[in-house]
């Protein structure tokens, strides 16, 4: 029986995956507490060749208490489905999902092995947000985050799935991707579902034991896809705890969303189409969090 399972979706970046695995091994070797760890790597780039020597090196460098499993999708299914596939193979008492771009701190396992407890359903980790281009690193949380439905609906402050560790038998839901083109909000959809359908017991670990990396190839860096994915996610959301009036959905399905559909067609046809530049600039000129905040500010929310 594994104590801790890590699911890593992989897509065409063996170098970044190597950095992540190396950080996990270094953290494990530095920990005074040893528990059995399962690492599941789901290859979602079947047309991408991974040098067997690299894989062998990763395996050979692992302590015997760390077991690495490789799964490969026959087709490119996307990060949400890849996480779900890895989830079905994860048998640890506790479970997390780490993106290949990120890495852990040297005290990651020491802190987790000391802190994880059956008393809680999920744990939120503090971390550093690191921007590669500017070499800037800042803490993600300066105060204890309130992981509630209302807060996560207004502002998804869980910037990457690796910031949450789940008790395995608590996590019954899956990552949700509503669209094959507009991607990036599958983790947000999961958090909404968790907080909408359950009342998890949560513990915040303030020690910064994780590193979230922002670089030019991040999925969230594609603002058209990311905002479109967020709009679709919120339009599909149906609250069991709050009665959210229909005007919110109408807003998300209004001109901004239509513009994204037009932009999608432009990208597919690779031709220039006439769009409303004022509306386009307005949409791209504000962050996703601000966009959602504007909606909640301008439309009433009725709470039970």
N, C-alpha and C positions, 0 to 999 in steps of 0.2 A: 504494500500500500504506500503510495507516495504521500508526502506531507504537503508539498507545494507544486502546483502545475503552472507552467508558463506557456501560453499559446502565442506564437509569432507568425503572422502572415508575411510571406516573402514575395517580393516582386522586383526582379532585375537589379539587385544591388548587393552583390556578394560582399563587397568591401564594407558597407554599413552593417550588414548582418554579422560580419566577423568582429567588428568593433563591439557590437552589443553582446555577442557570445563571450568575447574575451572579458568584458566588464563583469558579466555574471560569474565567470569562473574565478576571476580575481577576488570578487566580493565573497564568494563561497570559501575560497582558501583562507581569506582573512578572518572569517567568522570563527569564534570560539565554540559555537554550537553547530552541530552537524545533523541535518535531517535530509531525508531522501527527496530529491527534486526531479521533476519530470519536465523536460523542455520539448515542446511539439512545434516543429517548423513546418508550415504549410506553404509549399511552393505554388504560387498562383501565376507563374510565368513558364508554362510548359515548353515554350519555344526558346527559353533562355538556358544556355548551357552553363552549368556550375562545375567547375573543375573538381574532379574527384579527390585530388590532393588536398584542396581546401577543406572539403568535408572531413576527410580523414584526419587532418590536423586538428580540426575542431573537436572531433571525438577523442582523439588520442590525448589531448591536453586536459580533458575533463576528469575531475575526481570520480572515483567509482560510485559515489553516491548521487551523481548527476547522470540522468539517462536522457539522451537526445534521440528523438524520433523524427523522421522525415516523412512527410506526406506530400503528394504531388497531385494537383488537379489536372485532369485531362484537357480542360479548357480554362481560359481566363474567366474566373467567376466573380472576381471583385473581392475587396477586403472583408466585407460583411459576411459573405458566404464562407470565405476561407476561415474566418474566426469561428464561425459556427461549426465547421467541419472539425477544426482542432478541438473545439469544446466537447464534442462527442467522445473524443479519445482521452480527455483529461480526467484523471481519477484521484487527483490529490485532494486532501482535506480542504485546502485553500487554492484559489485559482486567480490568475490575472492574465491580461492580454497586453502584450508589449509590441509596439510598432518597431520595425526594423531600423528606423532612423534614430531611435532613442537609445539611451544606455543607463545603467544603474551606477550608483555611487559605491564606494568601497565598503561602506557599512550597511548596505542594503539588506543582506541576509541576516546579519547580526541583529539589526533592529527588528526585522520581521519575525525571526525565530523567537525573539524575546517577547514580542508584543501581541502577535496573533492569538486569538482566543475564541473559543466556541460561543462565548457570550455575545458576540457581535456577528451581524450578517455581512457587513462590508466595512472596509477600512479605506479612508481617503488619505493619500500620502502627500506630504509637502514635497516640493521639488524645486529645481532651478529651470527657468526658461532660458535657453541659450540660442542666440541668433548667430549663425555661422558667419554671415556676411560682415557683420560689424564686430564680431567677437564679444558681444555684450551678454552678460549673464545676470539675471535677477531672480529673486524668489518668486514663486507663483502665488503663494498665500502669505499675507502679512498678518492676517487674523484668521481665526477658525472659521472655515466656510460652513454655511448652513445649506445642507443638501436636502432641500425641500422641493416639492413640485412647483410651487410658485417661483422660487428663485431659479431653478434650473430651466424653467420655461422662459423666463425673462432673459437669462444670461447663462449659457452653458460654460461655466467656469472650469469644468473638467476638460482641460485642453487636449488630453490624450488618454486613451484607455488605460495606460500603465499607471495612472494615478489612483486606480481603484483595485483593491484586492477583495475578492468575494469568498465567502464560505461556500464551498462547492454545492452542498445540498440546498442552499438558498437560491442559487441562480437557476431558475426554471425558464427564463425568457431567452430570446435570441437577439442578436444584432439584426436590425431591420434596414433594408435598402429598398426604397419604393420605386427607384428609377435607375436604369442602367447608364444613363448619361449624366444626370445630376447626382453626384456622389459626394460623400464627405460627412454626412450627418447620421450615419448608421449608429454611432455610439450615442449621440444625443437622443435618438429615437428609443434606444434601449433604456437610458436613464429615465426618460419620460414614462415609459411603460412600467419600470420598476416602482417609481414613486407614485404612479397612478393606481397601481394594483396591489401595493403592499405597504407595510410600515417597517422598513428595515431598521435594525439596531445598528447604529453607526458609531465608529470611533475614528477620530482624526489623529494621525501620526504626524506631529509637527516637525520631526527631524527630516531634513532635506536629503532623501536617499535615492532620488530619481532625477533624471535629466531629460527634459523635453526639448528637442532640437527643431528649430525652424530654419529651413533652407529653401532655395528657389524651386526645388522640385516637390515640395510638400503638396499633398492633395488640397489642403486648405488654401494654398497659394493661388489656386485657380478660382478667382472670386465669382466668376459666372456660375461654375458648377457648384461651388460651395453654397452660395446664397440660394441658388435654385433648389438644391437638395434640402436646405433648411426650410424654404417656403413649402415644399411638398410635404415635409415631415410635419410641420405645424398644421397644414391643411388636413392631414390624415388623423391628427390627434383628436381623440374624444375623451374628455375628462370624466372620471367617475366621482371625483372628489369636489370638483368645481363645475358650476354651470357657466360655461363661457359662451357669451352671446354670439349669434351667427355673423355679426358684423366683422368679427376678427377674421373669420375664414374668407369672407367677401373681400376684405382688404388684401389678404395674401394672394388671392386669386384675381386681383385687379390688374392695373396697367403694368406694375412692376413684373409680375409673373408672366404676363403676355409678352413683355419685352424679352424675357429670358427665352421664351419659346421661339421668338423671332431670331434671337442671336444663335440659338441652336441650329436653326435651319440655315442661317448664314454660314456657320462653320461647316455644316455638312455639304453644302453646295460650293463652298469656297468662292463665293461671289459676294460682292458688296451690295447690300440691300439698304434701302432708305429706312432709317429708324429715327425716332425722336431723340436727338442728341441731348436735349435738356433733361429729359426723363432719364436717359441712360447715365448721364453724368451725375444726376441726383442720386441714383441707385448706387453707383460705384463710389460715390463720395462719402458714404457713411458706412460704418462697420455693421456687421450682422447684429451684434448686440444692441447697437443704437437703433437699428431698424426695428427690432422686436420691442425695444423699450418705447419707441414712438407709438407703436400699435397699442401697447397697454396703456399708454398715457392718453391716447385720443379716443379709445373705446372702453366703455365700462366693463368691469368684470364683476359678476355676481357670485358670491361665495355662499355655499350652504351653511 
